[in-house]
């Protein structure tokens, strides 16, 4: 296990809202997803509810968390008919979402997928006719999987940003992995065209399943997730980015990943037959969860399992 400092939580401050005395959370949480033995120390801000690793490990330690990871190969078709159906549904939803964004941008849109993994979103952007599609991926195995599909993917951030200015930047379940997300977002803003859009997806720590499952919630994914957000912490992030020229356009929640997060939060089945029981329960639960999210949203509460956050580069600024 990673040794953590012995300083008390009361001596710490929230890196977003600067509140004093965040509380310790996720203490000793096992990596249920990939079996990494390192366990980090996490704190939760009492005001903006940001959950963050403290301290953040060095680069070599962070890289060791990805020795085995889902992005190391292009997505293969699922074995079951249900799995294949879910994959098709997710691809279709991603295509519709990106199509809507591209319609708001110049016809010759330049796009960057920061943390592109094996390149699924890059392929979709190419299919939708984006003028220039570039990826950034520090993980060499994931980068290899992307480049083998003919995609342009850089391992060094500066090389990727030099391909700008970008009209669209994607951070699809990436922000939670970054050791310094504020610095990264500022760098991305500097590489965006005035009026460009940045779409960020991230697990929602204020979601229904997060409340139900507590430490078992799949969205925590410790130790790879270093910063975890809810609506209030996204709003606390906005002022520091506004100074860099990145405006918060909107925050909403989605249950696109409800089935996967429900499966990942349940204890592993002891019998093979229980896998199908879990599939059945998840399919029955999904319509109710989506209905609950719509009702809760009407009263100003976000209950979906992931947050969709849209930012826009200030149209009045000049590129630096």
Secondary structure, 3 states (H helix, E strand, C coil): CCCCCCCCHHHCECCCCCCECCEEECCCCCCCCCCCCCCCCEEECCCCCCEEECCCCCHHHHHHCCCCCHHHCCCCCCCCHHHHHHHHHHHHHHHHHHHHHHHCCCCCCEEEEECCCCCHHHHHHHHCCCCEEEEECCCHHHHHHHHCCCCCEECCHHHHHCCCCEEEEEEECCHHHCCCHHHHHHHHHHCEEEEEEEEEEEEECCCHHHHHHHHHCCCCCCCCCCEEECHHHHHHHHHHHHCCCEEEEEEEEECCCHHHHHHHHCCCCCCCHHHHHHHHHHHHHHHHHHHHHHHHHHCCCCCCCEEEEEEEECCCCCCC
